Amino acid sequence: MNLFKDRYRVVTCSYGPAPEGIAEHIQVPDSESISYMNGRLITLKMYRKVYWGTPAIAWAKEKLKGRAFDVILANDFEAVPLAVALGPSLGVHADLHEYSPSQFEHNPDWARRIRPYREWVCKKYVSRADSWTTVCQGLSDKYFDMFGFRSEVVTNAAPYAALAPTPVHDPIKIVHHGGASAFRGIDRMVEAVMASSRDLRFDLYLQDVGGSVIEALRELSKDDPRITVHDAVPYAELIPLLNQYDVGIYSLPPVSFNHLHALPNKLFDYAQARVGIIVGPSPEMARVVEQNLLGEVLPDFDGSSLTHAIDALDPERIAEWKKNADAAARALSAEAQNAGWERPIDALFAR
């Protein structure tokens, strides 16, 4: 919203308080769920009723009824049908955070019941937007192959941080941060570090997303004094904190299409923090790391490969990665990505 609030009269409709500086905010009550779906209607494949019966959608539709807008920016696939139905005079832009029909495909029940519904939403409504953005090339290609629209790529980049690389520590300090999801293979990363023979420090800063994952990781690593599992820190404190480390790691098991093509914000956080990066062979992450010489791409997702990479680390190599991260930080920043938002929105207003 910061991109557009000084150029257009911006009205937002979302959960939570008003973003700073916008003209008007319509706050969706937390009690109106965006995730609830009527299971009986899903079984009957009555998808139109499923969508318009979603509590948050029904609430927003009623509150926005009769309002006139020039352009609507729909935040992820759930918002697109409502945006299309509201009929803005100049068009709808859809920002798609991931390939929604495959979001939880690692769950067989979800894949059987919910994927067809999301495919219906994409085919019937998302394809009717006037422009699209998504977070990486693999997702853009998939949407084009399946539904015939081409999304511009705008990555989940972090704001530019005016930091310098820190000297490499002795022992080497390794870090991982993010959500503590059971499907992200964090336990494998912990086990890989535990299997390393070198002196090091490995700190994890994890956001609790349910499922007792953090407690399980603390139990797993309790006998290894090199490893500490911390609670997450506020984002405003994160990049300076990461700057005090040497290498950030993330080896994400490809349990779904979206996991395979993940290009997460933590990769860009590590770059802004000027630390080296070790990732699994996820194609989108590998491309960024290799193109900018930021670190190492593992040959596979096995824990033994990560252990070997950690054992082979040397200070000179890490210092070079940090130097390269510093050189690439501005190009990999959110500010450099802003044009990917501005072009489609400005094009709609130019109609």
Summary of the structure (lengths in Angstrom):
residues: 351
radius of gyration: 21.7
end to end distance: 21.0
largest distance: 66.0
contacts: 1112
relative contact order: 0.12
helix: 43%
strand: 16%
